[in-house]
């Protein structure tokens, strides 16, 4: 008897610690044997005798039918054990998740006569699972919004953990299982040697943990694609790389914009015309090319951040201009072309044609005004000569 009491005590401690309860259902009388643990899980007083019909009314809609289906499936397989998860409204109205495990005693006709099992409260686990799903969905949404792909390369096995988005970036079908050979086959032939050299140096340096590299791909249709990879190297105690993990982003448009900007900058820099831009917020010089230095005498360092009236002689303004020259007119109308006079650093005046354009970014936000000045001194002399001849 002492041994039995000790065993029962240990069982009760285990049941309490596991937040579970033993239950028994007599199918012939349709009654359930209660226990303080079962009542506690369901939210009833410890000594209450539970009514089966009332208990069944507290199942979340559709969950009891699903449990019955699991039991029937087990019987159909010739088994007398089944388990399933379900939701239950406690007496206080709170919704809990339970895991039911049951063993059925079957009669001659194969129907249950009695069922015995345990119920385990798994609400905390289900909440954690739901939180994890929400975090994963948020991550997936963020990746899709940013056109990003997660990559995970196992250096020991040579395996790439691929995804439909990663396959798409490398120009492969969405359901293909990528290998490191597949990714390397897409490296642009002109860049492949440099890419391999960079990767080798990074992996051989034990201090290199974080990486940020950009590589160019050549797709089967002949198009080039630029990818940026950021992440970390996972190393063992000896510093050897075990895995490369991070995100991949298509930066092709950014690269093309950079190339276009570089070409534009080269054109502006080498132009014989003076090209100057003024900021919208403060009406000060933001860019100044070599042609402007030649025409007006100010170096770039001297001109940058100078006020809009740096070159304006007030007594020689045209009727269309004001103290800002053509700045206000261009901001209002978008584009202005006229002939006028501007003042050099040494105080001398020069006849110029002015073409001013209001600048906006891709979102339509006004950035300022870009102005092209062209020296028309010779043209003015020729016009005066022609007038004299006339």
C-alpha positions as CSV (number, residue, x, y, z in Angstrom):
1,X,0.0,0.0,0.0
2,X,2.9,2.4,0.8
3,X,4.4,1.6,-2.6
4,X,1.1,2.2,-4.3
5,X,0.6,5.5,-2.6
6,X,4.1,6.6,-3.6
7,X,3.5,5.6,-7.2
8,X,0.2,7.5,-7.3
9,X,1.9,10.5,-5.7
10,X,4.6,10.5,-8.4
11,X,2.0,10.0,-11.1
12,X,0.0,13.0,-9.8
13,X,3.1,15.2,-9.7
14,X,4.0,14.2,-13.3
15,X,0.4,14.9,-14.4
16,X,0.4,18.3,-12.7
17,X,3.8,19.2,-14.0
18,X,2.8,18.3,-17.5
19,X,-0.5,20.2,-17.2
20,X,-2.4,17.1,-18.3
21,X,-5.2,14.9,-17.0
22,X,-6.2,11.2,-17.3
23,X,-9.8,10.6,-18.5
24,X,-12.1,7.7,-19.2
25,X,-15.2,7.6,-21.3
26,X,-17.8,4.7,-21.0
27,X,-19.4,4.5,-24.4
28,X,-22.3,2.3,-23.2
29,X,-23.5,4.8,-20.6
30,X,-22.0,7.9,-22.4
31,X,-20.4,9.1,-19.1
32,X,-17.0,10.5,-18.4
33,X,-15.0,9.7,-15.3
34,X,-13.8,13.0,-13.9
35,X,-10.7,13.9,-11.9
36,X,-9.5,17.2,-10.3
37,X,-6.8,17.5,-13.0
38,X,-9.4,17.1,-15.8
39,X,-11.7,19.6,-14.1
40,X,-8.9,22.0,-13.7
41,X,-8.0,21.9,-17.4
42,X,-11.6,22.5,-18.4
43,X,-12.1,25.2,-15.8
44,X,-14.6,23.4,-13.6
45,X,-14.5,23.1,-9.8
46,X,-12.2,20.2,-8.7
47,X,-15.0,17.9,-7.4
48,X,-17.6,18.7,-10.1
49,X,-19.2,15.8,-12.0
50,X,-19.0,16.7,-15.6
51,X,-21.9,16.3,-18.0
52,X,-20.8,14.8,-21.3
53,X,-23.3,16.8,-23.4
54,X,-22.3,20.0,-21.7
55,X,-18.6,19.3,-22.2
56,X,-19.2,18.5,-25.9
57,X,-21.0,21.8,-26.4
58,X,-17.7,23.6,-25.5
59,X,-15.7,22.2,-28.4
60,X,-14.6,24.7,-31.0
61,X,-17.0,24.3,-34.0
62,X,-15.9,21.4,-36.1
63,X,-13.1,20.1,-33.8
64,X,-15.0,17.3,-32.1
65,X,-16.1,16.0,-35.5
66,X,-12.5,15.9,-36.5
67,X,-11.5,13.9,-33.4
68,X,-14.3,11.4,-34.1
69,X,-13.0,11.1,-37.7
70,X,-9.4,10.4,-36.4
71,X,-10.8,7.7,-34.1
72,X,-12.8,6.1,-37.0
73,X,-9.7,6.2,-39.2
74,X,-7.7,4.4,-36.6
75,X,-10.3,1.7,-36.3
76,X,-10.4,1.4,-40.0
77,X,-6.7,0.7,-40.0
78,X,-7.2,-2.0,-37.3
79,X,-5.7,0.2,-34.6
80,X,-7.2,1.1,-31.3
81,X,-5.0,4.2,-30.5
82,X,-5.4,7.7,-31.9
83,X,-4.4,11.3,-31.0
84,X,-5.4,14.7,-32.1
85,X,-5.4,18.4,-31.2
86,X,-8.5,20.4,-30.6
87,X,-9.7,23.7,-29.2
88,X,-12.0,24.0,-26.2
89,X,-13.9,26.8,-24.5
90,X,-13.3,26.7,-20.7
91,X,-16.0,27.5,-18.2
92,X,-14.7,31.1,-18.0
93,X,-15.0,31.5,-21.8
94,X,-11.2,31.4,-22.6
95,X,-10.2,29.3,-25.6
96,X,-7.5,26.6,-25.0
97,X,-5.7,24.1,-27.1
98,X,-5.6,20.5,-25.9
99,X,-3.8,17.4,-27.2
100,X,-5.8,14.2,-26.7
101,X,-4.3,10.8,-26.7
102,X,-6.7,7.8,-26.4
103,X,-6.8,4.0,-26.4
104,X,-10.1,2.4,-27.3
105,X,-11.5,-0.9,-26.1
106,X,-13.4,-2.3,-29.1
107,X,-16.4,-4.6,-28.9
108,X,-17.1,-7.6,-31.2
109,X,-18.6,-5.3,-33.8
110,X,-15.5,-3.1,-33.8
111,X,-17.1,-0.1,-32.1
112,X,-15.5,1.5,-29.0
113,X,-17.0,0.3,-25.6
114,X,-14.6,2.3,-23.5
115,X,-11.8,4.8,-24.1
116,X,-9.0,5.8,-21.8
117,X,-6.4,8.5,-22.4
118,X,-4.8,11.7,-21.4
119,X,-5.4,15.4,-22.2
120,X,-2.5,17.8,-22.4
121,X,-2.8,21.6,-22.4
122,X,-0.7,22.8,-25.4
123,X,-2.0,26.3,-25.6
124,X,1.5,27.8,-25.0
125,X,3.0,25.7,-27.7
126,X,0.3,26.6,-30.2
127,X,0.7,30.3,-29.4
128,X,4.4,30.0,-30.0
129,X,3.7,28.2,-33.3
130,X,1.3,31.0,-34.3
131,X,3.8,33.7,-33.3
132,X,6.4,31.9,-35.4
133,X,4.1,31.7,-38.4
134,X,3.4,35.4,-38.1
135,X,7.1,36.2,-37.9
136,X,7.8,34.0,-40.9
137,X,4.9,35.7,-42.9
138,X,6.3,39.1,-42.0
139,X,9.7,38.0,-43.1
140,X,8.3,36.6,-46.3
141,X,6.3,39.8,-47.0
142,X,9.4,41.9,-46.3
143,X,11.5,39.8,-48.7
144,X,8.9,39.9,-51.4
145,X,8.4,43.6,-51.0
146,X,12.2,44.1,-51.3
147,X,12.6,41.6,-54.1
148,X,15.0,39.7,-51.8
149,X,16.0,36.0,-51.7
150,X,17.5,34.1,-48.8
151,X,20.5,31.9,-49.6
152,X,22.3,29.2,-47.5
153,X,25.4,27.5,-48.9
154,X,26.8,24.5,-47.2
155,X,30.6,24.6,-48.0
156,X,31.2,21.0,-46.7
157,X,28.5,19.4,-48.8
158,X,28.5,21.9,-51.7
159,X,24.8,22.3,-51.5
160,X,22.7,25.4,-52.0
161,X,19.4,25.8,-50.1
162,X,17.4,27.3,-52.9
163,X,14.0,29.0,-53.1
164,X,11.8,30.0,-56.1
165,X,13.0,33.6,-55.7
166,X,16.7,32.6,-55.6
167,X,16.2,30.4,-58.7
168,X,14.5,33.3,-60.5
169,X,17.4,35.6,-59.8
170,X,19.8,33.1,-61.3
171,X,17.6,32.5,-64.3
172,X,16.5,28.9,-63.4
173,X,13.0,27.3,-63.1
174,X,11.3,27.9,-59.7
175,X,11.3,24.2,-58.8
176,X,15.0,23.5,-59.6
177,X,17.3,22.4,-56.8
178,X,20.3,24.7,-57.3
179,X,23.8,23.5,-56.9
180,X,26.9,25.6,-56.6
181,X,27.8,24.6,-60.1
182,X,24.5,26.2,-61.3
183,X,25.2,29.5,-59.7
184,X,28.8,29.6,-60.9
185,X,27.6,28.9,-64.5
186,X,25.8,32.2,-64.4
187,X,28.9,34.3,-63.5
188,X,29.7,36.7,-66.3
189,X,32.7,35.4,-68.2
190,X,34.5,38.7,-68.0
191,X,34.1,38.7,-64.2
192,X,34.3,35.1,-63.2
193,X,38.1,35.0,-62.4
194,X,37.8,38.1,-60.2
195,X,34.7,36.7,-58.4
196,X,36.5,33.5,-57.6
197,X,39.6,35.3,-56.4
198,X,37.5,37.6,-54.1
199,X,35.6,34.7,-52.6
200,X,38.8,32.7,-52.1
201,X,40.5,35.6,-50.2
202,X,37.4,36.2,-48.0
203,X,37.1,32.6,-47.1
204,X,40.8,32.2,-46.3
205,X,40.7,35.1,-43.9
206,X,39.5,33.8,-40.5
207,X,38.7,37.3,-39.4
208,X,36.2,37.8,-42.2
209,X,32.8,37.2,-40.8
210,X,30.5,39.6,-42.6
211,X,30.5,39.9,-46.4
212,X,29.0,42.4,-48.9
213,X,29.7,41.7,-52.5
214,X,28.2,42.5,-55.9
215,X,28.5,40.2,-58.9
216,X,27.4,40.3,-62.5
217,X,25.5,37.4,-64.1
218,X,25.0,36.5,-67.8
219,X,21.6,34.9,-68.3
220,X,20.7,32.5,-71.0
221,X,18.9,35.1,-73.1
222,X,22.1,37.2,-73.1
223,X,20.9,39.8,-70.6
224,X,23.2,40.9,-67.8
225,X,22.0,40.9,-64.2
226,X,23.7,42.4,-61.2
227,X,23.2,40.8,-57.7
228,X,24.2,42.1,-54.3
229,X,24.8,39.5,-51.6
230,X,25.1,40.3,-47.9
231,X,25.4,38.0,-45.0
232,X,27.9,36.1,-42.8
233,X,30.4,33.2,-42.9
234,X,29.8,30.5,-40.3
235,X,33.2,29.2,-39.3
236,X,34.4,26.3,-37.1
237,X,36.9,26.8,-34.3
238,X,39.8,26.5,-36.8
239,X,38.4,29.4,-38.8
240,X,37.3,27.2,-41.7
241,X,34.1,28.3,-43.5
242,X,31.2,25.9,-42.9
243,X,28.3,27.9,-44.3
244,X,27.5,31.1,-46.1
245,X,24.2,32.6,-45.2
246,X,22.5,35.9,-46.2
247,X,20.2,37.6,-48.6
248,X,20.5,38.3,-52.3
249,X,19.0,41.4,-54.1
250,X,18.7,42.3,-57.7
251,X,20.5,45.6,-58.1
252,X,20.5,45.7,-61.9
253,X,18.4,48.9,-62.1
254,X,20.7,50.6,-59.6
255,X,23.8,49.6,-61.5
256,X,22.3,50.8,-64.8
257,X,21.4,54.1,-63.1
258,X,24.9,54.4,-61.7
259,X,26.3,53.8,-65.2
260,X,23.9,56.3,-66.7
261,X,24.9,58.8,-64.1
262,X,28.6,58.2,-64.7
263,X,28.1,58.8,-68.4
264,X,26.1,61.9,-67.7
265,X,28.7,63.2,-65.3
266,X,31.4,62.6,-67.9
267,X,29.4,64.5,-70.5
268,X,28.7,67.4,-68.1
269,X,32.4,67.5,-67.0
270,X,33.7,67.5,-70.5
271,X,31.1,69.9,-72.0
272,X,32.5,73.2,-73.3
273,X,29.3,74.9,-72.1
274,X,28.9,76.1,-68.5
275,X,26.5,73.7,-66.7
276,X,25.4,74.8,-63.2
277,X,22.7,73.5,-60.9
278,X,20.9,75.3,-58.0
279,X,19.1,73.6,-55.1
280,X,15.4,74.2,-54.7
281,X,15.5,74.6,-50.9
282,X,18.2,77.3,-50.7
283,X,18.8,78.6,-54.2
284,X,22.6,77.9,-53.9
285,X,25.0,76.3,-56.4
286,X,25.1,72.5,-56.1
287,X,27.2,71.5,-59.1
288,X,29.7,73.4,-61.2
289,X,31.5,71.9,-64.2
290,X,34.8,72.7,-65.9
291,X,33.0,74.7,-68.6
292,X,31.6,77.0,-66.0
293,X,35.1,77.6,-64.6
294,X,36.4,78.5,-68.1
295,X,33.5,80.8,-68.8
296,X,33.1,82.6,-65.5
297,X,36.5,82.3,-63.8
298,X,35.3,80.7,-60.5
299,X,36.8,77.4,-59.5
300,X,34.4,74.6,-58.4
301,X,35.5,75.1,-54.8
302,X,34.7,78.8,-55.0
303,X,31.4,78.4,-56.7
304,X,29.8,75.5,-54.7
305,X,27.2,76.7,-52.2
306,X,27.4,80.2,-53.6
307,X,24.0,82.1,-53.8
308,X,21.9,82.2,-56.9
309,X,22.9,85.7,-57.8
310,X,26.7,84.9,-58.0
311,X,26.7,85.6,-61.8
312,X,23.9,88.2,-62.0
313,X,24.6,91.9,-62.8
314,X,21.3,93.6,-61.6
315,X,21.6,96.5,-64.1
316,X,21.6,94.1,-67.1
317,X,18.7,91.8,-66.4
318,X,16.1,91.1,-69.2
319,X,12.5,91.8,-68.7
320,X,11.8,88.2,-67.9
321,X,14.4,88.0,-65.2
322,X,14.5,89.1,-61.6
323,X,17.1,89.1,-58.8
324,X,17.4,85.3,-59.1
325,X,18.1,85.5,-62.9
326,X,16.0,82.7,-64.5
327,X,15.7,80.6,-61.4
328,X,12.2,81.6,-60.3
329,X,11.0,81.6,-63.9
330,X,12.3,78.0,-64.5
331,X,10.8,76.8,-61.2
332,X,7.4,78.3,-62.2
333,X,7.3,77.3,-65.9
334,X,9.6,74.3,-66.0
335,X,11.8,75.4,-68.8
336,X,13.2,78.8,-70.0
337,X,15.4,79.9,-72.9
338,X,16.7,83.4,-73.4
339,X,19.7,85.6,-74.1
340,X,21.1,87.8,-71.4
341,X,24.3,89.0,-69.7
342,X,26.2,87.5,-66.9
343,X,29.2,88.7,-64.8
344,X,32.5,86.9,-64.5
345,X,34.7,86.7,-61.4
346,X,36.9,89.6,-62.6
347,X,33.8,91.8,-63.0
348,X,33.7,91.7,-66.8
349,X,30.4,91.0,-68.5
350,X,29.7,88.3,-71.1
351,X,26.8,87.7,-73.4
352,X,25.3,84.2,-72.9
353,X,22.4,82.1,-74.0
354,X,20.6,80.5,-71.1
355,X,18.7,77.3,-71.1
356,X,17.2,76.5,-67.6
357,X,15.2,73.4,-66.7
358,X,13.4,72.6,-63.5
359,X,14.8,69.3,-62.1
360,X,12.6,66.6,-60.4
361,X,13.3,63.1,-59.1
362,X,11.5,59.9,-60.1
363,X,8.8,60.6,-57.5
364,X,8.1,64.1,-58.9
365,X,9.8,65.9,-56.0
366,X,11.4,69.2,-57.2
367,X,15.2,69.2,-56.7
368,X,16.1,72.6,-58.2
369,X,17.1,74.1,-61.5
370,X,19.8,73.1,-64.0
371,X,21.2,75.9,-66.2
372,X,23.3,75.7,-69.3
373,X,25.2,78.9,-70.2
374,X,26.8,79.3,-73.7
375,X,29.1,82.2,-74.6
376,X,27.5,84.0,-77.5
377,X,29.9,86.9,-77.7
378,X,31.0,86.2,-81.2
379,X,27.4,85.8,-82.3
380,X,26.5,89.1,-80.8
381,X,29.4,90.8,-82.6
382,X,28.3,89.3,-85.8
383,X,24.7,90.5,-85.3
384,X,26.0,94.0,-84.5
385,X,28.2,93.9,-87.6
386,X,25.2,92.9,-89.7
387,X,23.1,95.6,-88.2
388,X,25.8,98.2,-89.0
389,X,25.9,97.0,-92.6
390,X,22.2,97.3,-92.8
